[in-house]
């Protein structure tokens, strides 16, 4: 494996929460973007956003990134911290020195090595994106889907390159699509929670459409002009939807389902996943009126029908409660509550009366104990 410190540092940041638990234990307070430790929260660490991977000890007046935290907790300099970090992610230490620190053994070495592989895949994805040129508008795949390139790029083999990014625009992996429409993801690339963006930036969007595939998103953008986020598959819709809702709570979010209806099949994975994501994020839901996605609908009936379908998106009602509905009106409920409170107060008074009585109940009680 490479000894590049930048990749190692990024691998630690990618697994930042687990690293914090390893070094500092369970935080005393958890916020949306920051965790804190100690009774007064004097130790803080940024969990998400552009500052993720940064920490600061307010009492000691020191802070920094992952390497500095390892050295701060275990002692030593950046070299010993580097050795500890390489062992922690499952990478062999530098051959010219032995590790000065020994992390706790991991239960799953392959899992511990994944952060570094993720970082390497992200580096490869970024380099692949930078080395490509704008996609040919007449690319066979684009022509078959009847959409424009919308910022896609193309490598020297003629494959389209789709970047999957996070909310801060960092490319984590890529998807390649060849002229035949075959799709291939980068090995070890992190797809979960990442997406590709079509249209204006999210920060400028009052309305955000969220769908599965890129071609579906391109069609939706051309039909409405709205910003579109493509999560690439149904299994990724929930993660992406929650992130968007948390970052942009005021945006109007609409889930565009793939209608996976098929003869002889009772389930509809696309609609099920989109419905769950819409319900979890208080978003609208649009479903093509016939089997297929929005791109299929445009091919069959035109962009105007796609736009009308999206405009007709509906609110997803909450899941019906599993407990019985109330049978009393407010007046009757108040009356019953007052009776219950009165009975409770009376029972408490009787309890204390008995508890404070003399042992044995007094002479009268003992003299009458044997009476029938």
C-alpha positions as YAML, in Angstrom:
chain: A
units: angstrom
residues:
- id: 1
  name: UNK
  ca: [0.00, 0.00, 0.00]
- id: 2
  name: UNK
  ca: [1.06, 3.53, -0.56]
- id: 3
  name: UNK
  ca: [2.74, 5.45, 2.24]
- id: 4
  name: UNK
  ca: [1.23, 8.74, 1.15]
- id: 5
  name: UNK
  ca: [0.33, 10.67, 4.31]
- id: 6
  name: UNK
  ca: [-2.47, 12.55, 2.58]
- id: 7
  name: UNK
  ca: [-4.30, 9.34, 1.77]
- id: 8
  name: UNK
  ca: [-3.74, 8.01, 5.28]
- id: 9
  name: UNK
  ca: [-5.06, 11.21, 6.80]
- id: 10
  name: UNK
  ca: [-8.14, 11.08, 4.59]
- id: 11
  name: UNK
  ca: [-8.70, 7.44, 5.55]
- id: 12
  name: UNK
  ca: [-8.78, 8.50, 9.20]
- id: 13
  name: UNK
  ca: [-11.24, 11.30, 8.44]
- id: 14
  name: UNK
  ca: [-13.46, 8.91, 6.48]
- id: 15
  name: UNK
  ca: [-13.71, 6.74, 9.62]
- id: 16
  name: UNK
  ca: [-13.56, 9.74, 11.95]
- id: 17
  name: UNK
  ca: [-16.42, 8.80, 14.28]
- id: 18
  name: UNK
  ca: [-15.02, 5.33, 14.94]
- id: 19
  name: UNK
  ca: [-11.56, 6.83, 15.49]
- id: 20
  name: UNK
  ca: [-12.99, 9.27, 18.04]
- id: 21
  name: UNK
  ca: [-14.71, 6.45, 19.90]
- id: 22
  name: UNK
  ca: [-11.45, 4.50, 19.86]
- id: 23
  name: UNK
  ca: [-9.39, 7.37, 21.25]
- id: 24
  name: UNK
  ca: [-11.83, 9.32, 23.46]
- id: 25
  name: UNK
  ca: [-14.66, 6.93, 24.24]
- id: 26
  name: UNK
  ca: [-18.36, 7.75, 24.16]
- id: 27
  name: UNK
  ca: [-18.95, 11.53, 23.97]
- id: 28
  name: UNK
  ca: [-20.79, 13.30, 26.76]
- id: 29
  name: UNK
  ca: [-22.78, 15.31, 24.21]
- id: 30
  name: UNK
  ca: [-23.64, 14.71, 20.56]
- id: 31
  name: UNK
  ca: [-24.73, 17.54, 18.28]
- id: 32
  name: UNK
  ca: [-25.61, 17.51, 14.63]
- id: 33
  name: UNK
  ca: [-22.13, 18.53, 13.54]
- id: 34
  name: UNK
  ca: [-20.07, 18.31, 16.72]
- id: 35
  name: UNK
  ca: [-19.32, 15.85, 19.52]
- id: 36
  name: UNK
  ca: [-18.04, 16.90, 22.96]
- id: 37
  name: UNK
  ca: [-16.29, 15.13, 25.81]
- id: 38
  name: UNK
  ca: [-15.64, 15.88, 29.50]
- id: 39
  name: UNK
  ca: [-18.16, 17.23, 31.95]
- id: 40
  name: UNK
  ca: [-18.04, 20.75, 30.58]
- id: 41
  name: UNK
  ca: [-17.58, 19.69, 26.98]
- id: 42
  name: UNK
  ca: [-14.04, 21.09, 26.87]
- id: 43
  name: UNK
  ca: [-12.99, 18.60, 24.17]
- id: 44
  name: UNK
  ca: [-14.85, 19.05, 20.88]
- id: 45
  name: UNK
  ca: [-14.62, 17.43, 17.45]
- id: 46
  name: UNK
  ca: [-16.27, 18.37, 14.17]
- id: 47
  name: UNK
  ca: [-18.22, 15.42, 12.76]
- id: 48
  name: UNK
  ca: [-19.65, 16.69, 9.47]
- id: 49
  name: UNK
  ca: [-19.23, 19.58, 7.05]
- id: 50
  name: UNK
  ca: [-16.06, 21.13, 5.71]
- id: 51
  name: UNK
  ca: [-14.34, 20.99, 9.13]
- id: 52
  name: UNK
  ca: [-14.93, 17.27, 9.65]
- id: 53
  name: UNK
  ca: [-11.78, 15.70, 11.07]
- id: 54
  name: UNK
  ca: [-10.86, 18.72, 13.23]
- id: 55
  name: UNK
  ca: [-10.81, 18.78, 17.04]
- id: 56
  name: UNK
  ca: [-9.91, 21.21, 19.83]
- id: 57
  name: UNK
  ca: [-9.14, 20.79, 23.53]
- id: 58
  name: UNK
  ca: [-10.32, 24.07, 25.04]
- id: 59
  name: UNK
  ca: [-8.69, 23.47, 28.41]
- id: 60
  name: UNK
  ca: [-5.29, 22.55, 26.98]
- id: 61
  name: UNK
  ca: [-5.55, 25.09, 24.16]
- id: 62
  name: UNK
  ca: [-4.49, 22.63, 21.48]
- id: 63
  name: UNK
  ca: [-6.18, 21.08, 18.47]
- id: 64
  name: UNK
  ca: [-5.67, 19.86, 14.93]
- id: 65
  name: UNK
  ca: [-6.49, 16.86, 12.79]
- id: 66
  name: UNK
  ca: [-6.36, 13.07, 13.18]
- id: 67
  name: UNK
  ca: [-2.58, 12.73, 13.60]
- id: 68
  name: UNK
  ca: [-2.48, 15.47, 16.22]
- id: 69
  name: UNK
  ca: [-5.33, 13.81, 18.13]
- id: 70
  name: UNK
  ca: [-3.54, 10.44, 18.18]
- id: 71
  name: UNK
  ca: [-0.39, 12.11, 19.51]
- id: 72
  name: UNK
  ca: [-2.44, 14.15, 22.01]
- id: 73
  name: UNK
  ca: [-4.09, 11.03, 23.44]
- id: 74
  name: UNK
  ca: [-1.18, 8.57, 23.35]
- id: 75
  name: UNK
  ca: [1.77, 10.91, 23.55]
- id: 76
  name: UNK
  ca: [4.69, 11.05, 21.12]
- id: 77
  name: UNK
  ca: [5.22, 13.00, 17.92]
- id: 78
  name: UNK
  ca: [3.67, 12.79, 14.46]
- id: 79
  name: UNK
  ca: [5.88, 9.83, 13.52]
- id: 80
  name: UNK
  ca: [4.53, 7.65, 16.32]
- id: 81
  name: UNK
  ca: [1.04, 8.88, 15.50]
- id: 82
  name: UNK
  ca: [1.57, 7.88, 11.86]
- id: 83
  name: UNK
  ca: [2.64, 4.37, 12.90]
- id: 84
  name: UNK
  ca: [-0.38, 3.99, 15.17]
- id: 85
  name: UNK
  ca: [-2.68, 5.22, 12.39]
- id: 86
  name: UNK
  ca: [-1.27, 2.79, 9.83]
- id: 87
  name: UNK
  ca: [-1.75, -0.12, 12.22]
- id: 88
  name: UNK
  ca: [-5.28, 1.04, 13.04]
- id: 89
  name: UNK
  ca: [-6.41, 1.11, 9.41]
- id: 90
  name: UNK
  ca: [-4.76, -2.26, 8.78]
- id: 91
  name: UNK
  ca: [-1.75, -0.97, 6.87]
- id: 92
  name: UNK
  ca: [1.79, -2.22, 7.43]
- id: 93
  name: UNK
  ca: [4.03, 0.26, 9.24]
- id: 94
  name: UNK
  ca: [6.88, 2.05, 7.58]
- id: 95
  name: UNK
  ca: [9.78, -0.45, 7.13]
- id: 96
  name: UNK
  ca: [12.40, 1.88, 8.55]
- id: 97
  name: UNK
  ca: [10.96, 1.96, 12.08]
- id: 98
  name: UNK
  ca: [8.82, -0.04, 14.47]
- id: 99
  name: UNK
  ca: [5.49, 1.25, 15.75]
- id: 100
  name: UNK
  ca: [5.87, 3.09, 19.04]
- id: 101
  name: UNK
  ca: [2.19, 2.78, 19.88]
- id: 102
  name: UNK
  ca: [0.00, -0.28, 19.70]
- id: 103
  name: UNK
  ca: [-3.72, 0.20, 19.06]
- id: 104
  name: UNK
  ca: [-6.29, -2.17, 20.45]
- id: 105
  name: UNK
  ca: [-6.73, -5.25, 18.24]
- id: 106
  name: UNK
  ca: [-9.61, -5.07, 15.76]
- id: 107
  name: UNK
  ca: [-12.18, -7.81, 15.29]
- id: 108
  name: UNK
  ca: [-12.26, -7.41, 11.53]
- id: 109
  name: UNK
  ca: [-8.97, -6.53, 9.81]
- id: 110
  name: UNK
  ca: [-10.64, -6.25, 6.41]
- id: 111
  name: UNK
  ca: [-13.08, -3.68, 7.77]
- id: 112
  name: UNK
  ca: [-10.24, -1.71, 9.32]
- id: 113
  name: UNK
  ca: [-8.45, -1.60, 5.96]
- id: 114
  name: UNK
  ca: [-11.51, -0.27, 4.14]
- id: 115
  name: UNK
  ca: [-11.06, 3.42, 5.11]
- id: 116
  name: UNK
  ca: [-7.70, 3.51, 3.34]
- id: 117
  name: UNK
  ca: [-9.13, 1.76, 0.28]
- id: 118
  name: UNK
  ca: [-11.98, 4.27, 0.25]
- id: 119
  name: UNK
  ca: [-9.48, 7.12, 0.35]
- id: 120
  name: UNK
  ca: [-7.48, 5.60, -2.49]
- id: 121
  name: UNK
  ca: [-10.65, 5.13, -4.54]
- id: 122
  name: UNK
  ca: [-11.62, 8.75, -3.94]
- id: 123
  name: UNK
  ca: [-8.18, 9.88, -5.08]
- id: 124
  name: UNK
  ca: [-8.52, 7.74, -8.23]
- id: 125
  name: UNK
  ca: [-12.00, 9.10, -8.88]
- id: 126
  name: UNK
  ca: [-10.84, 12.69, -8.59]
- id: 127
  name: UNK
  ca: [-7.91, 12.09, -10.92]
- id: 128
  name: UNK
  ca: [-10.14, 10.28, -13.45]
- id: 129
  name: UNK
  ca: [-12.55, 13.21, -13.46]
- id: 130
  name: UNK
  ca: [-9.82, 15.81, -13.90]
- id: 131
  name: UNK
  ca: [-8.21, 13.96, -16.80]
- id: 132
  name: UNK
  ca: [-11.38, 13.77, -18.91]
- id: 133
  name: UNK
  ca: [-13.02, 16.18, -21.33]
- id: 134
  name: UNK
  ca: [-16.64, 17.37, -21.62]
- id: 135
  name: UNK
  ca: [-18.91, 14.61, -22.93]
- id: 136
  name: UNK
  ca: [-19.92, 14.49, -26.57]
- id: 137
  name: UNK
  ca: [-23.59, 15.56, -26.78]
- id: 138
  name: UNK
  ca: [-24.04, 12.86, -29.43]
- id: 139
  name: UNK
  ca: [-22.67, 10.04, -27.28]
- id: 140
  name: UNK
  ca: [-24.63, 6.85, -28.07]
- id: 141
  name: UNK
  ca: [-25.91, 6.51, -24.50]
- id: 142
  name: UNK
  ca: [-27.12, 10.11, -24.38]
- id: 143
  name: UNK
  ca: [-28.72, 9.68, -27.77]
- id: 144
  name: UNK
  ca: [-30.54, 6.54, -26.65]
- id: 145
  name: UNK
  ca: [-31.87, 8.34, -23.58]
- id: 146
  name: UNK
  ca: [-32.64, 11.54, -25.55]
- id: 147
  name: UNK
  ca: [-30.95, 13.82, -23.00]
- id: 148
  name: UNK
  ca: [-28.06, 16.26, -23.01]
- id: 149
  name: UNK
  ca: [-24.77, 15.67, -21.17]
- id: 150
  name: UNK
  ca: [-25.51, 18.13, -18.32]
- id: 151
  name: UNK
  ca: [-21.90, 18.43, -17.20]
- id: 152
  name: UNK
  ca: [-20.84, 14.81, -17.71]
- id: 153
  name: UNK
  ca: [-17.36, 14.09, -18.94]
- id: 154
  name: UNK
  ca: [-15.90, 11.42, -21.20]
- id: 155
  name: UNK
  ca: [-12.65, 9.48, -21.02]
- id: 156
  name: UNK
  ca: [-10.41, 8.56, -23.96]
- id: 157
  name: UNK
  ca: [-12.16, 5.19, -24.27]
- id: 158
  name: UNK
  ca: [-15.42, 6.96, -24.97]
- id: 159
  name: UNK
  ca: [-17.01, 6.08, -21.62]
- id: 160
  name: UNK
  ca: [-19.15, 8.65, -19.89]
- id: 161
  name: UNK
  ca: [-17.96, 9.57, -16.39]
- id: 162
  name: UNK
  ca: [-20.55, 10.35, -13.69]
- id: 163
  name: UNK
  ca: [-19.11, 11.76, -10.43]
- id: 164
  name: UNK
  ca: [-20.70, 10.80, -7.11]
- id: 165
  name: UNK
  ca: [-20.19, 13.58, -4.58]
- id: 166
  name: UNK
  ca: [-21.12, 14.53, -1.03]
- id: 167
  name: UNK
  ca: [-22.93, 17.68, 0.07]
- id: 168
  name: UNK
  ca: [-19.66, 19.61, 0.03]
- id: 169
  name: UNK
  ca: [-18.94, 18.64, -3.58]
- id: 170
  name: UNK
  ca: [-16.12, 16.17, -2.87]
- id: 171
  name: UNK
  ca: [-15.97, 13.34, -5.45]
- id: 172
  name: UNK
  ca: [-15.97, 9.95, -3.69]
- id: 173
  name: UNK
  ca: [-16.36, 7.61, -6.63]
- id: 174
  name: UNK
  ca: [-17.43, 7.54, -10.27]
- id: 175
  name: UNK
  ca: [-19.69, 5.52, -12.52]
- id: 176
  name: UNK
  ca: [-18.66, 4.72, -16.09]
- id: 177
  name: UNK
  ca: [-21.21, 4.16, -18.85]
- id: 178
  name: UNK
  ca: [-20.07, 2.87, -22.23]
- id: 179
  name: UNK
  ca: [-21.73, 3.24, -25.60]
- id: 180
  name: UNK
  ca: [-23.84, 0.12, -25.01]
- id: 181
  name: UNK
  ca: [-25.18, 1.47, -21.74]
- id: 182
  name: UNK
  ca: [-23.17, -0.91, -19.53]
- id: 183
  name: UNK
  ca: [-22.47, 0.66, -16.13]
- id: 184
  name: UNK
  ca: [-19.46, 0.09, -13.91]
- id: 185
  name: UNK
  ca: [-18.53, 1.62, -10.53]
- id: 186
  name: UNK
  ca: [-15.02, 2.23, -9.30]
- id: 187
  name: UNK
  ca: [-13.75, -0.58, -7.10]
- id: 188
  name: UNK
  ca: [-13.84, 0.29, -3.37]
- id: 189
  name: UNK
  ca: [-15.56, 3.60, -4.16]
- id: 190
  name: UNK
  ca: [-18.10, 4.80, -1.59]
- id: 191
  name: UNK
  ca: [-21.52, 5.04, -3.23]
- id: 192
  name: UNK
  ca: [-23.66, 5.00, -0.10]
- id: 193
  name: UNK
  ca: [-24.83, 8.49, 0.88]
- id: 194
  name: UNK
  ca: [-23.32, 10.06, -2.26]
- id: 195
  name: UNK
  ca: [-25.00, 11.28, -5.42]
- id: 196
  name: UNK
  ca: [-24.60, 13.15, -8.67]
- id: 197
  name: UNK
  ca: [-26.01, 16.62, -9.22]
- id: 198
  name: UNK
  ca: [-27.83, 17.87, -12.31]
- id: 199
  name: UNK
  ca: [-28.71, 21.53, -12.71]
- id: 200
  name: UNK
  ca: [-28.10, 24.55, -10.42]
- id: 201
  name: UNK
  ca: [-26.21, 24.11, -7.12]
- id: 202
  name: UNK
  ca: [-28.19, 22.85, -4.14]
- id: 203
  name: UNK
  ca: [-27.55, 26.07, -2.26]
- id: 204
  name: UNK
  ca: [-29.50, 27.99, -4.92]
- id: 205
  name: UNK
  ca: [-32.39, 25.54, -5.20]
- id: 206
  name: UNK
  ca: [-35.82, 26.26, -3.74]
- id: 207
  name: UNK
  ca: [-37.03, 22.93, -5.17]
- id: 208
  name: UNK
  ca: [-34.93, 19.76, -5.24]
- id: 209
  name: UNK
  ca: [-35.90, 16.60, -7.09]
- id: 210
  name: UNK
  ca: [-34.41, 13.29, -5.95]
- id: 211
  name: UNK
  ca: [-34.41, 10.19, -8.15]
- id: 212
  name: UNK
  ca: [-32.50, 6.99, -8.79]
- id: 213
  name: UNK
  ca: [-30.61, 6.94, -12.11]
- id: 214
  name: UNK
  ca: [-28.72, 9.70, -13.89]
- id: 215
  name: UNK
  ca: [-30.80, 9.53, -17.10]
- id: 216
  name: UNK
  ca: [-33.98, 9.81, -15.01]
- id: 217
  name: UNK
  ca: [-32.54, 12.90, -13.35]
- id: 218
  name: UNK
  ca: [-31.49, 14.46, -16.65]
- id: 219
  name: UNK
  ca: [-35.00, 13.98, -18.00]
- id: 220
  name: UNK
  ca: [-36.58, 15.48, -14.88]
- id: 221
  name: UNK
  ca: [-34.29, 18.50, -15.09]
- id: 222
  name: UNK
  ca: [-35.07, 19.09, -18.75]
- id: 223
  name: UNK
  ca: [-38.80, 18.81, -18.01]
- id: 224
  name: UNK
  ca: [-38.82, 21.19, -15.03]
- id: 225
  name: UNK
  ca: [-35.57, 23.17, -14.85]
- id: 226
  name: UNK
  ca: [-35.25, 22.18, -11.19]
- id: 227
  name: UNK
  ca: [-32.10, 20.99, -9.48]
- id: 228
  name: UNK
  ca: [-31.99, 17.19, -9.50]
- id: 229
  name: UNK
  ca: [-30.06, 14.79, -7.30]
- id: 230
  name: UNK
  ca: [-29.58, 11.23, -8.61]
- id: 231
  name: UNK
  ca: [-28.84, 8.69, -5.87]
- id: 232
  name: UNK
  ca: [-28.04, 6.04, -8.52]
- id: 233
  name: UNK
  ca: [-30.23, 3.29, -7.01]
- id: 234
  name: UNK
  ca: [-33.25, 2.72, -4.77]
- id: 235
  name: UNK
  ca: [-31.15, 1.54, -1.84]
- id: 236
  name: UNK
  ca: [-29.37, 4.90, -1.66]
- id: 237
  name: UNK
  ca: [-32.47, 7.11, -1.72]
- id: 238
  name: UNK
  ca: [-33.04, 7.18, 2.03]
- id: 239
  name: UNK
  ca: [-29.46, 8.14, 2.95]
- id: 240
  name: UNK
  ca: [-29.30, 10.92, 0.39]
- id: 241
  name: UNK
  ca: [-32.79, 12.21, 1.18]
- id: 242
  name: UNK
  ca: [-32.01, 12.52, 4.89]
- id: 243
  name: UNK
  ca: [-28.78, 14.37, 4.20]
- id: 244
  name: UNK
  ca: [-30.49, 16.83, 1.87]
- id: 245
  name: UNK
  ca: [-33.32, 17.46, 4.30]
- id: 246
  name: UNK
  ca: [-30.91, 18.05, 7.18]
- id: 247
  name: UNK
  ca: [-28.76, 20.47, 5.17]
- id: 248
  name: UNK
  ca: [-31.62, 22.23, 3.34]
- id: 249
  name: UNK
  ca: [-34.67, 22.08, 5.63]
- id: 250
  name: UNK
  ca: [-36.51, 24.88, 3.79]
- id: 251
  name: UNK
  ca: [-36.24, 23.35, 0.31]
- id: 252
  name: UNK
  ca: [-39.22, 21.69, -1.34]
- id: 253
  name: UNK
  ca: [-38.05, 18.11, -1.79]
- id: 254
  name: UNK
  ca: [-39.77, 15.74, -4.23]
- id: 255
  name: UNK
  ca: [-38.95, 12.04, -4.59]
- id: 256
  name: UNK
  ca: [-39.28, 10.69, -8.14]
- id: 257
  name: UNK
  ca: [-40.00, 6.97, -7.89]
- id: 258
  name: UNK
  ca: [-39.15, 4.33, -10.44]
- id: 259
  name: UNK
  ca: [-42.37, 2.44, -11.12]
- id: 260
  name: UNK
  ca: [-41.08, -1.13, -10.95]
- id: 261
  name: UNK
  ca: [-44.42, -2.77, -11.59]
- id: 262
  name: UNK
  ca: [-43.99, -6.10, -13.40]
- id: 263
  name: UNK
  ca: [-46.44, -8.85, -14.32]
- id: 264
  name: UNK
  ca: [-46.47, -11.61, -11.72]
- id: 265
  name: UNK
  ca: [-44.61, -9.56, -9.08]
- id: 266
  name: UNK
  ca: [-46.39, -8.27, -5.99]
- id: 267
  name: UNK
  ca: [-43.63, -5.89, -4.88]
- id: 268
  name: UNK
  ca: [-42.56, -2.55, -6.33]
- id: 269
  name: UNK
  ca: [-39.05, -1.79, -4.98]
- id: 270
  name: UNK
  ca: [-38.75, 1.62, -6.61]
- id: 271
  name: UNK
  ca: [-42.03, 2.94, -5.26]
- id: 272
  name: UNK
  ca: [-41.45, 1.37, -1.84]
- id: 273
  name: UNK
  ca: [-38.01, 2.96, -1.43]
- id: 274
  name: UNK
  ca: [-39.12, 6.39, -2.68]
- id: 275
  name: UNK
  ca: [-42.23, 6.34, -0.48]
- id: 276
  name: UNK
  ca: [-40.20, 5.53, 2.63]
- id: 277
  name: UNK
  ca: [-37.68, 8.30, 1.86]
- id: 278
  name: UNK
  ca: [-40.45, 10.81, 1.17]
- id: 279
  name: UNK
  ca: [-42.24, 9.95, 4.40]
- id: 280
  name: UNK
  ca: [-39.02, 10.18, 6.45]
- id: 281
  name: UNK
  ca: [-38.17, 13.64, 5.06]
- id: 282
  name: UNK
  ca: [-41.69, 15.13, 4.76]
- id: 283
  name: UNK
  ca: [-41.21, 15.30, 1.01]
- id: 284
  name: UNK
  ca: [-43.56, 14.97, -1.95]
- id: 285
  name: UNK
  ca: [-43.74, 11.85, -4.08]
- id: 286
  name: UNK
  ca: [-44.22, 11.54, -7.86]
- id: 287
  name: UNK
  ca: [-44.78, 8.15, -9.50]
- id: 288
  name: UNK
  ca: [-44.88, 7.54, -13.27]
- id: 289
  name: UNK
  ca: [-48.42, 6.45, -14.22]
- id: 290
  name: UNK
  ca: [-47.07, 3.42, -16.07]
- id: 291
  name: UNK
  ca: [-44.15, 1.01, -15.52]
- id: 292
  name: UNK
  ca: [-40.70, 2.55, -15.89]
- id: 293
  name: UNK
  ca: [-38.92, 5.71, -14.75]
- id: 294
  name: UNK
  ca: [-39.29, 9.33, -15.81]
- id: 295
  name: UNK
  ca: [-37.00, 8.80, -18.78]
- id: 296
  name: UNK
  ca: [-39.19, 5.95, -19.99]
- id: 297
  name: UNK
  ca: [-42.24, 8.17, -19.53]
- id: 298
  name: UNK
  ca: [-40.64, 10.95, -21.58]
- id: 299
  name: UNK
  ca: [-39.76, 8.50, -24.38]
- id: 300
  name: UNK
  ca: [-43.34, 7.23, -24.49]
- id: 301
  name: UNK
  ca: [-45.33, 10.41, -23.91]
- id: 302
  name: UNK
  ca: [-43.01, 13.44, -24.00]
- id: 303
  name: UNK
  ca: [-41.39, 15.84, -21.55]
- id: 304
  name: UNK
  ca: [-44.63, 17.74, -20.94]
- id: 305
  name: UNK
  ca: [-46.18, 14.64, -19.38]
- id: 306
  name: UNK
  ca: [-43.11, 14.21, -17.16]
- id: 307
  name: UNK
  ca: [-43.42, 17.80, -16.00]
- id: 308
  name: UNK
  ca: [-47.13, 17.35, -15.28]
- id: 309
  name: UNK
  ca: [-46.41, 14.17, -13.33]
- id: 310
  name: UNK
  ca: [-43.84, 15.94, -11.16]
- id: 311
  name: UNK
  ca: [-46.12, 18.96, -10.65]
- id: 312
  name: UNK
  ca: [-48.83, 16.58, -9.43]
- id: 313
  name: UNK
  ca: [-46.58, 15.09, -6.72]
- id: 314
  name: UNK
  ca: [-48.48, 14.39, -3.52]
- id: 315
  name: UNK
  ca: [-47.76, 14.45, 0.19]
- id: 316
  name: UNK
  ca: [-47.19, 11.05, 1.74]
- id: 317
  name: UNK
  ca: [-49.53, 10.56, 4.73]
- id: 318
  name: UNK
  ca: [-48.04, 9.24, 7.96]
- id: 319
  name: UNK
  ca: [-48.21, 5.57, 8.72]
- id: 320
  name: UNK
  ca: [-51.53, 4.76, 10.45]
- id: 321
  name: UNK
  ca: [-51.10, 4.10, 14.18]
- id: 322
  name: UNK
  ca: [-51.12, 0.50, 15.34]
- id: 323
  name: UNK
  ca: [-52.84, 1.41, 18.64]
- id: 324
  name: UNK
  ca: [-56.65, 1.89, 18.98]
- id: 325
  name: UNK
  ca: [-58.07, 5.29, 18.15]
- id: 326
  name: UNK
  ca: [-59.57, 7.32, 21.07]
- id: 327
  name: UNK
  ca: [-63.20, 6.58, 21.97]
- id: 328
  name: UNK
  ca: [-63.82, 9.58, 24.24]
- id: 329
  name: UNK
  ca: [-64.30, 13.22, 23.34]
- id: 330
  name: UNK
  ca: [-62.28, 15.83, 25.29]
- id: 331
  name: UNK
  ca: [-65.08, 16.50, 27.84]
- id: 332
  name: UNK
  ca: [-65.59, 12.81, 28.64]
- id: 333
  name: UNK
  ca: [-61.84, 12.23, 28.76]
- id: 334
  name: UNK
  ca: [-61.40, 15.09, 31.24]
- id: 335
  name: UNK
  ca: [-64.19, 13.73, 33.44]
- id: 336
  name: UNK
  ca: [-62.66, 10.26, 33.51]
- id: 337
  name: UNK
  ca: [-59.23, 11.70, 34.28]
- id: 338
  name: UNK
  ca: [-60.66, 13.70, 37.21]
- id: 339
  name: UNK
  ca: [-62.31, 10.56, 38.62]
- id: 340
  name: UNK
  ca: [-59.06, 8.62, 38.30]
- id: 341
  name: UNK
  ca: [-57.14, 11.39, 40.06]
- id: 342
  name: UNK
  ca: [-59.77, 11.51, 42.85]
- id: 343
  name: UNK
  ca: [-59.59, 7.75, 43.33]
- id: 344
  name: UNK
  ca: [-55.79, 7.93, 43.42]
- id: 345
  name: UNK
  ca: [-55.76, 10.71, 46.06]
- id: 346
  name: UNK
  ca: [-58.25, 8.78, 48.20]
- id: 347
  name: UNK
  ca: [-56.14, 5.61, 47.89]
- id: 348
  name: UNK
  ca: [-53.02, 7.51, 48.96]
- id: 349
  name: UNK
  ca: [-54.83, 8.92, 52.03]
- id: 350
  name: UNK
  ca: [-56.01, 5.44, 53.02]
- id: 351
  name: UNK
  ca: [-52.50, 4.06, 52.60]
- id: 352
  name: UNK
  ca: [-50.94, 6.66, 54.91]
- id: 353
  name: UNK
  ca: [-53.72, 6.19, 57.47]
- id: 354
  name: UNK
  ca: [-52.93, 2.50, 57.67]
- id: 355
  name: UNK
  ca: [-49.17, 3.04, 57.58]
- id: 356
  name: UNK
  ca: [-49.26, 5.49, 60.53]
- id: 357
  name: UNK
  ca: [-51.54, 3.32, 62.72]
- id: 358
  name: UNK
  ca: [-49.95, 1.78, 65.88]
- id: 359
  name: UNK
  ca: [-48.47, -1.70, 65.46]
- id: 360
  name: UNK
  ca: [-51.14, -4.36, 65.82]
- id: 361
  name: UNK
  ca: [-53.87, -1.80, 65.31]
- id: 362
  name: UNK
  ca: [-54.13, -0.79, 69.03]
- id: 363
  name: UNK
  ca: [-55.88, -2.54, 72.02]
- id: 364
  name: UNK
  ca: [-59.35, -2.43, 70.46]
- id: 365
  name: UNK
  ca: [-58.08, -4.08, 67.31]
- id: 366
  name: UNK
  ca: [-56.21, -6.81, 69.24]
- id: 367
  name: UNK
  ca: [-59.12, -7.52, 71.57]
- id: 368
  name: UNK
  ca: [-61.44, -8.00, 68.64]
- id: 369
  name: UNK
  ca: [-59.03, -10.06, 66.59]
- id: 370
  name: UNK
  ca: [-60.57, -13.34, 67.70]
- id: 371
  name: UNK
  ca: [-64.19, -12.33, 67.28]
- id: 372
  name: UNK
  ca: [-66.14, -13.84, 64.41]
...
